[in-house]
C-alpha cells in the first residue's frame, strides 16, 4: 500500500519518494472476517512517519 502525506510546510510527498512513510513488512498474510457495515481495525507499523498521521479508509 502506498502512502502519500503533506508535511508541515504543506508540501505533498509522493509514495515511494526518499522521505515517504512506508509500511513495515509483517509476519505474512492475515485473513480478517467482518460483517458488512461493521468497523475493523488493522494494526500496522509505519517507518518514517515522524509527526505525520496516516488514515486509510475504504467504503
PDB file with one MODEL, atoms N, CA, C and O in Angstrom:
MODEL        1
ATOM      1  N   UNK A   1       0.843  -1.160   0.000  1.00  0.00           N
ATOM      2  CA  UNK A   1       0.000   0.000   0.000  1.00  0.00           C
ATOM      3  C   UNK A   1       0.895   1.231   0.000  1.00  0.00           C
ATOM      4  O   UNK A   1       1.840   1.300   0.785  1.00  0.00           O
ATOM      5  N   UNK A   2       0.622   2.187  -0.849  1.00  0.00           N
ATOM      6  CA  UNK A   2       1.388   3.418  -0.908  1.00  0.00           C
ATOM      7  C   UNK A   2       0.755   4.458   0.003  1.00  0.00           C
ATOM      8  O   UNK A   2      -0.463   4.483   0.181  1.00  0.00           O
ATOM      9  N   UNK A   3       1.579   5.302   0.570  1.00  0.00           N
ATOM     10  CA  UNK A   3       1.108   6.341   1.476  1.00  0.00           C
ATOM     11  C   UNK A   3       1.586   7.689   0.966  1.00  0.00           C
ATOM     12  O   UNK A   3       2.781   7.874   0.735  1.00  0.00           O
ATOM     13  N   UNK A   4       0.681   8.622   0.789  1.00  0.00           N
ATOM     14  CA  UNK A   4       1.036   9.998   0.465  1.00  0.00           C
ATOM     15  C   UNK A   4       0.744  10.841   1.695  1.00  0.00           C
ATOM     16  O   UNK A   4      -0.184  10.534   2.443  1.00  0.00           O
ATOM     17  N   UNK A   5       1.517  11.899   1.921  1.00  0.00           N
ATOM     18  CA  UNK A   5       1.237  12.771   3.050  1.00  0.00           C
ATOM     19  C   UNK A   5       1.647  14.190   2.720  1.00  0.00           C
ATOM     20  O   UNK A   5       2.391  14.428   1.768  1.00  0.00           O
ATOM     21  N   UNK A   6       1.159  15.135   3.513  1.00  0.00           N
ATOM     22  CA  UNK A   6       1.506  16.537   3.356  1.00  0.00           C
ATOM     23  C   UNK A   6       2.280  16.950   4.596  1.00  0.00           C
ATOM     24  O   UNK A   6       1.800  16.744   5.711  1.00  0.00           O
ATOM     25  N   UNK A   7       3.480  17.534   4.431  1.00  0.00           N
ATOM     26  CA  UNK A   7       4.310  17.893   5.582  1.00  0.00           C
ATOM     27  C   UNK A   7       3.875  19.228   6.187  1.00  0.00           C
ATOM     28  O   UNK A   7       2.928  19.856   5.714  1.00  0.00           O
ATOM     29  N   UNK A   8       4.588  19.658   7.254  1.00  0.00           N
ATOM     30  CA  UNK A   8       4.218  20.872   7.980  1.00  0.00           C
ATOM     31  C   UNK A   8       4.301  22.130   7.118  1.00  0.00           C
ATOM     32  O   UNK A   8       3.702  23.148   7.465  1.00  0.00           O
ATOM     33  N   UNK A   9       5.018  22.083   6.024  1.00  0.00           N
ATOM     34  CA  UNK A   9       5.098  23.208   5.097  1.00  0.00           C
ATOM     35  C   UNK A   9       4.075  23.083   3.973  1.00  0.00           C
ATOM     36  O   UNK A   9       4.129  23.822   2.990  1.00  0.00           O
ATOM     37  N   UNK A  10       3.151  22.152   4.123  1.00  0.00           N
ATOM     38  CA  UNK A  10       2.080  21.909   3.156  1.00  0.00           C
ATOM     39  C   UNK A  10       2.601  21.455   1.799  1.00  0.00           C
ATOM     40  O   UNK A  10       2.002  21.758   0.767  1.00  0.00           O
ATOM     41  N   UNK A  11       3.714  20.728   1.799  1.00  0.00           N
ATOM     42  CA  UNK A  11       4.244  20.130   0.577  1.00  0.00           C
ATOM     43  C   UNK A  11       3.846  18.663   0.555  1.00  0.00           C
ATOM     44  O   UNK A  11       4.025  17.958   1.548  1.00  0.00           O
ATOM     45  N   UNK A  12       3.314  18.200  -0.553  1.00  0.00           N
ATOM     46  CA  UNK A  12       2.923  16.800  -0.657  1.00  0.00           C
ATOM     47  C   UNK A  12       4.125  15.946  -1.009  1.00  0.00           C
ATOM     48  O   UNK A  12       4.927  16.304  -1.872  1.00  0.00           O
ATOM     49  N   UNK A  13       4.241  14.815  -0.333  1.00  0.00           N
ATOM     50  CA  UNK A  13       5.298  13.851  -0.618  1.00  0.00           C
ATOM     51  C   UNK A  13       4.648  12.622  -1.236  1.00  0.00           C
ATOM     52  O   UNK A  13       3.743  12.031  -0.647  1.00  0.00           O
ATOM     53  N   UNK A  14       5.096  12.245  -2.394  1.00  0.00           N
ATOM     54  CA  UNK A  14       4.527  11.105  -3.094  1.00  0.00           C
ATOM     55  C   UNK A  14       5.051   9.798  -2.525  1.00  0.00           C
ATOM     56  O   UNK A  14       6.185   9.724  -2.051  1.00  0.00           O
ATOM     57  N   UNK A  15       4.227   8.785  -2.576  1.00  0.00           N
ATOM     58  CA  UNK A  15       4.633   7.448  -2.142  1.00  0.00           C
ATOM     59  C   UNK A  15       5.850   7.010  -2.935  1.00  0.00           C
ATOM     60  O   UNK A  15       5.925   7.220  -4.146  1.00  0.00           O
ATOM     61  N   UNK A  16       6.797   6.405  -2.247  1.00  0.00           N
ATOM     62  CA  UNK A  16       7.987   5.903  -2.900  1.00  0.00           C
ATOM     63  C   UNK A  16       9.128   6.900  -2.969  1.00  0.00           C
ATOM     64  O   UNK A  16      10.222   6.549  -3.410  1.00  0.00           O
ATOM     65  N   UNK A  17       8.897   8.148  -2.540  1.00  0.00           N
ATOM     66  CA  UNK A  17       9.996   9.111  -2.544  1.00  0.00           C
ATOM     67  C   UNK A  17      10.947   8.802  -1.393  1.00  0.00           C
ATOM     68  O   UNK A  17      10.635   7.977  -0.534  1.00  0.00           O
ATOM     69  N   UNK A  18      12.088   9.449  -1.372  1.00  0.00           N
ATOM     70  CA  UNK A  18      13.141   9.167  -0.393  1.00  0.00           C
ATOM     71  C   UNK A  18      12.663   9.306   1.050  1.00  0.00           C
ATOM     72  O   UNK A  18      13.104   8.542   1.909  1.00  0.00           O
ATOM     73  N   UNK A  19      11.780  10.253   1.342  1.00  0.00           N
ATOM     74  CA  UNK A  19      11.376  10.534   2.720  1.00  0.00           C
ATOM     75  C   UNK A  19       9.927  10.160   2.999  1.00  0.00           C
ATOM     76  O   UNK A  19       9.373  10.617   3.999  1.00  0.00           O
ATOM     77  N   UNK A  20       9.303   9.365   2.176  1.00  0.00           N
ATOM     78  CA  UNK A  20       7.904   8.986   2.379  1.00  0.00           C
ATOM     79  C   UNK A  20       7.760   7.931   3.460  1.00  0.00           C
ATOM     80  O   UNK A  20       8.620   7.062   3.599  1.00  0.00           O
ATOM     81  N   UNK A  21       6.664   8.001   4.237  1.00  0.00           N
ATOM     82  CA  UNK A  21       6.370   6.902   5.164  1.00  0.00           C
ATOM     83  C   UNK A  21       6.135   5.622   4.377  1.00  0.00           C
ATOM     84  O   UNK A  21       5.699   5.671   3.227  1.00  0.00           O
ATOM     85  N   UNK A  22       6.421   4.483   4.984  1.00  0.00           N
ATOM     86  CA  UNK A  22       6.154   3.209   4.329  1.00  0.00           C
ATOM     87  C   UNK A  22       5.784   2.163   5.375  1.00  0.00           C
ATOM     88  O   UNK A  22       6.217   2.233   6.525  1.00  0.00           O
ATOM     89  N   UNK A  23       4.987   1.208   4.959  1.00  0.00           N
ATOM     90  CA  UNK A  23       4.565   0.138   5.852  1.00  0.00           C
ATOM     91  C   UNK A  23       5.690  -0.868   6.018  1.00  0.00           C
ATOM     92  O   UNK A  23       6.319  -1.276   5.043  1.00  0.00           O
ATOM     93  N   UNK A  24       5.942  -1.271   7.281  1.00  0.00           N
ATOM     94  CA  UNK A  24       6.922  -2.320   7.543  1.00  0.00           C
ATOM     95  C   UNK A  24       6.313  -3.661   7.159  1.00  0.00           C
ATOM     96  O   UNK A  24       5.098  -3.844   7.228  1.00  0.00           O
ATOM     97  N   UNK A  25       7.165  -4.595   6.754  1.00  0.00           N
ATOM     98  CA  UNK A  25       6.681  -5.934   6.436  1.00  0.00           C
ATOM     99  C   UNK A  25       6.189  -6.607   7.706  1.00  0.00           C
ATOM    100  O   UNK A  25       6.822  -6.505   8.757  1.00  0.00           O
ATOM    101  N   UNK A  26       5.074  -7.284   7.608  1.00  0.00           N
ATOM    102  CA  UNK A  26       4.513  -8.005   8.745  1.00  0.00           C
ATOM    103  C   UNK A  26       4.897  -9.467   8.699  1.00  0.00           C
ATOM    104  O   UNK A  26       5.733  -9.875   7.892  1.00  0.00           O
ATOM    105  N   UNK A  27       4.277 -10.267   9.580  1.00  0.00           N
ATOM    106  CA  UNK A  27       4.604 -11.685   9.644  1.00  0.00           C
ATOM    107  C   UNK A  27       4.099 -12.480   8.445  1.00  0.00           C
ATOM    108  O   UNK A  27       4.494 -13.631   8.260  1.00  0.00           O
ATOM    109  N   UNK A  28       3.244 -11.893   7.641  1.00  0.00           N
ATOM    110  CA  UNK A  28       2.705 -12.590   6.477  1.00  0.00           C
ATOM    111  C   UNK A  28       1.240 -12.250   6.299  1.00  0.00           C
ATOM    112  O   UNK A  28       0.706 -11.417   7.031  1.00  0.00           O
ATOM    113  N   UNK A  29       0.583 -12.881   5.340  1.00  0.00           N
ATOM    114  CA  UNK A  29      -0.832 -12.606   5.087  1.00  0.00           C
ATOM    115  C   UNK A  29      -1.692 -12.935   6.306  1.00  0.00           C
ATOM    116  O   UNK A  29      -1.456 -13.922   7.002  1.00  0.00           O
ATOM    117  N   UNK A  30      -2.689 -12.092   6.548  1.00  0.00           N
ATOM    118  CA  UNK A  30      -3.636 -12.309   7.641  1.00  0.00           C
ATOM    119  C   UNK A  30      -5.036 -12.171   7.059  1.00  0.00           C
ATOM    120  O   UNK A  30      -5.327 -11.199   6.362  1.00  0.00           O
ATOM    121  N   UNK A  31      -5.891 -13.125   7.339  1.00  0.00           N
ATOM    122  CA  UNK A  31      -7.279 -13.057   6.895  1.00  0.00           C
ATOM    123  C   UNK A  31      -8.124 -12.402   7.977  1.00  0.00           C
ATOM    124  O   UNK A  31      -7.999 -12.735   9.156  1.00  0.00           O
ATOM    125  N   UNK A  32      -8.989 -11.466   7.575  1.00  0.00           N
ATOM    126  CA  UNK A  32      -9.887 -10.783   8.501  1.00  0.00           C
ATOM    127  C   UNK A  32     -11.302 -10.979   7.985  1.00  0.00           C
ATOM    128  O   UNK A  32     -11.582 -10.745   6.810  1.00  0.00           O
ATOM    129  N   UNK A  33     -12.192 -11.410   8.867  1.00  0.00           N
ATOM    130  CA  UNK A  33     -13.596 -11.597   8.514  1.00  0.00           C
ATOM    131  C   UNK A  33     -14.429 -10.626   9.338  1.00  0.00           C
ATOM    132  O   UNK A  33     -14.233 -10.512  10.548  1.00  0.00           O
ATOM    133  N   UNK A  34     -15.363  -9.922   8.691  1.00  0.00           N
ATOM    134  CA  UNK A  34     -16.210  -8.960   9.394  1.00  0.00           C
ATOM    135  C   UNK A  34     -17.572  -8.916   8.724  1.00  0.00           C
ATOM    136  O   UNK A  34     -17.718  -9.263   7.552  1.00  0.00           O
ATOM    137  N   UNK A  35     -18.553  -8.487   9.481  1.00  0.00           N
ATOM    138  CA  UNK A  35     -19.892  -8.307   8.926  1.00  0.00           C
ATOM    139  C   UNK A  35     -19.933  -7.010   8.123  1.00  0.00           C
ATOM    140  O   UNK A  35     -19.245  -6.045   8.455  1.00  0.00           O
ATOM    141  N   UNK A  36     -20.735  -6.993   7.076  1.00  0.00           N
ATOM    142  CA  UNK A  36     -20.895  -5.802   6.251  1.00  0.00           C
ATOM    143  C   UNK A  36     -21.396  -4.659   7.126  1.00  0.00           C
ATOM    144  O   UNK A  36     -22.339  -4.820   7.901  1.00  0.00           O
ATOM    145  N   UNK A  37     -20.753  -3.510   6.991  1.00  0.00           N
ATOM    146  CA  UNK A  37     -21.145  -2.332   7.753  1.00  0.00           C
ATOM    147  C   UNK A  37     -20.455  -2.196   9.095  1.00  0.00           C
ATOM    148  O   UNK A  37     -20.594  -1.172   9.763  1.00  0.00           O
ATOM    149  N   UNK A  38     -19.707  -3.227   9.502  1.00  0.00           N
ATOM    150  CA  UNK A  38     -19.007  -3.152  10.784  1.00  0.00           C
ATOM    151  C   UNK A  38     -17.665  -2.452  10.612  1.00  0.00           C
ATOM    152  O   UNK A  38     -17.192  -2.257   9.492  1.00  0.00           O
ATOM    153  N   UNK A  39     -17.062  -2.081  11.730  1.00  0.00           N
ATOM    154  CA  UNK A  39     -15.756  -1.432  11.720  1.00  0.00           C
ATOM    155  C   UNK A  39     -14.681  -2.452  12.032  1.00  0.00           C
ATOM    156  O   UNK A  39     -14.835  -3.270  12.939  1.00  0.00           O
ATOM    157  N   UNK A  40     -13.594  -2.403  11.280  1.00  0.00           N
ATOM    158  CA  UNK A  40     -12.462  -3.304  11.502  1.00  0.00           C
ATOM    159  C   UNK A  40     -11.219  -2.451  11.700  1.00  0.00           C
ATOM    160  O   UNK A  40     -10.962  -1.535  10.919  1.00  0.00           O
ATOM    161  N   UNK A  41     -10.449  -2.745  12.736  1.00  0.00           N
ATOM    162  CA  UNK A  41      -9.204  -2.031  12.982  1.00  0.00           C
ATOM    163  C   UNK A  41      -8.043  -2.956  12.664  1.00  0.00           C
ATOM    164  O   UNK A  41      -7.950  -4.062  13.197  1.00  0.00           O
ATOM    165  N   UNK A  42      -7.159  -2.492  11.789  1.00  0.00           N
ATOM    166  CA  UNK A  42      -5.999  -3.276  11.391  1.00  0.00           C
ATOM    167  C   UNK A  42      -4.744  -2.607  11.937  1.00  0.00           C
ATOM    168  O   UNK A  42      -4.490  -1.439  11.643  1.00  0.00           O
ATOM    169  N   UNK A  43      -3.969  -3.320  12.715  1.00  0.00           N
ATOM    170  CA  UNK A  43      -2.734  -2.779  13.271  1.00  0.00           C
ATOM    171  C   UNK A  43      -1.611  -2.912  12.258  1.00  0.00           C
ATOM    172  O   UNK A  43      -1.493  -3.934  11.581  1.00  0.00           O
ATOM    173  N   UNK A  44      -0.793  -1.881  12.157  1.00  0.00           N
ATOM    174  CA  UNK A  44       0.357  -1.922  11.267  1.00  0.00           C
ATOM    175  C   UNK A  44       1.450  -1.020  11.822  1.00  0.00           C
ATOM    176  O   UNK A  44       1.194  -0.146  12.650  1.00  0.00           O
ATOM    177  N   UNK A  45       2.666  -1.244  11.355  1.00  0.00           N
ATOM    178  CA  UNK A  45       3.791  -0.397  11.731  1.00  0.00           C
ATOM    179  C   UNK A  45       4.234   0.373  10.499  1.00  0.00           C
ATOM    180  O   UNK A  45       4.322  -0.180   9.403  1.00  0.00           O
ATOM    181  N   UNK A  46       4.513   1.662  10.695  1.00  0.00           N
ATOM    182  CA  UNK A  46       4.910   2.520   9.590  1.00  0.00           C
ATOM    183  C   UNK A  46       6.253   3.153   9.906  1.00  0.00           C
ATOM    184  O   UNK A  46       6.442   3.721  10.982  1.00  0.00           O
ATOM    185  N   UNK A  47       7.190   3.056   8.964  1.00  0.00           N
ATOM    186  CA  UNK A  47       8.504   3.682   9.110  1.00  0.00           C
ATOM    187  C   UNK A  47       8.455   5.103   8.558  1.00  0.00           C
ATOM    188  O   UNK A  47       7.619   5.415   7.710  1.00  0.00           O
ATOM    189  N   UNK A  48       9.347   5.961   9.039  1.00  0.00           N
ATOM    190  CA  UNK A  48       9.498   7.338   8.562  1.00  0.00           C
ATOM    191  C   UNK A  48       8.215   8.152   8.700  1.00  0.00           C
ATOM    192  O   UNK A  48       7.934   9.006   7.860  1.00  0.00           O
ATOM    193  N   UNK A  49       7.437   7.897   9.747  1.00  0.00           N
ATOM    194  CA  UNK A  49       6.179   8.617   9.940  1.00  0.00           C
ATOM    195  C   UNK A  49       6.417  10.010  10.520  1.00  0.00           C
ATOM    196  O   UNK A  49       5.682  10.945  10.202  1.00  0.00           O
ATOM    197  N   UNK A  50       7.440  10.157  11.369  1.00  0.00           N
ATOM    198  CA  UNK A  50       7.751  11.429  12.031  1.00  0.00           C
ATOM    199  C   UNK A  50       6.514  11.944  12.748  1.00  0.00           C
ATOM    200  O   UNK A  50       5.918  11.200  13.527  1.00  0.00           O
ATOM    201  N   UNK A  51       6.107  13.177  12.519  1.00  0.00           N
ATOM    202  CA  UNK A  51       4.955  13.752  13.221  1.00  0.00           C
ATOM    203  C   UNK A  51       3.684  13.696  12.365  1.00  0.00           C
ATOM    204  O   UNK A  51       2.749  14.462  12.596  1.00  0.00           O
ATOM    205  N   UNK A  52       3.647  12.814  11.405  1.00  0.00           N
ATOM    206  CA  UNK A  52       2.512  12.716  10.488  1.00  0.00           C
ATOM    207  C   UNK A  52       1.475  11.720  11.006  1.00  0.00           C
ATOM    208  O   UNK A  52       1.773  10.882  11.858  1.00  0.00           O
ATOM    209  N   UNK A  53       0.278  11.823  10.487  1.00  0.00           N
ATOM    210  CA  UNK A  53      -0.801  10.894  10.788  1.00  0.00           C
ATOM    211  C   UNK A  53      -1.210  10.216   9.485  1.00  0.00           C
ATOM    212  O   UNK A  53      -1.308  10.870   8.446  1.00  0.00           O
ATOM    213  N   UNK A  54      -1.445   8.929   9.537  1.00  0.00           N
ATOM    214  CA  UNK A  54      -1.871   8.182   8.359  1.00  0.00           C
ATOM    215  C   UNK A  54      -3.265   7.633   8.612  1.00  0.00           C
ATOM    216  O   UNK A  54      -3.528   7.042   9.660  1.00  0.00           O
ATOM    217  N   UNK A  55      -4.145   7.829   7.658  1.00  0.00           N
ATOM    218  CA  UNK A  55      -5.504   7.309   7.770  1.00  0.00           C
ATOM    219  C   UNK A  55      -5.860   6.658   6.437  1.00  0.00           C
ATOM    220  O   UNK A  55      -5.727   7.279   5.383  1.00  0.00           O
ATOM    221  N   UNK A  56      -6.303   5.431   6.487  1.00  0.00           N
ATOM    222  CA  UNK A  56      -6.728   4.720   5.285  1.00  0.00           C
ATOM    223  C   UNK A  56      -8.169   4.305   5.500  1.00  0.00           C
ATOM    224  O   UNK A  56      -8.474   3.573   6.442  1.00  0.00           O
ATOM    225  N   UNK A  57      -9.041   4.757   4.650  1.00  0.00           N
ATOM    226  CA  UNK A  57     -10.453   4.441   4.776  1.00  0.00           C
ATOM    227  C   UNK A  57     -10.933   3.798   3.483  1.00  0.00           C
ATOM    228  O   UNK A  57     -10.578   4.237   2.389  1.00  0.00           O
ATOM    229  N   UNK A  58     -11.735   2.766   3.620  1.00  0.00           N
ATOM    230  CA  UNK A  58     -12.277   2.077   2.452  1.00  0.00           C
ATOM    231  C   UNK A  58     -13.750   1.831   2.709  1.00  0.00           C
ATOM    232  O   UNK A  58     -14.117   1.236   3.722  1.00  0.00           O
ATOM    233  N   UNK A  59     -14.585   2.279   1.807  1.00  0.00           N
ATOM    234  CA  UNK A  59     -16.029   2.112   1.989  1.00  0.00           C
ATOM    235  C   UNK A  59     -16.577   1.137   0.984  1.00  0.00           C
ATOM    236  O   UNK A  59     -17.778   0.865   0.978  1.00  0.00           O
TER     237      UNK A  59
ENDMDL
END
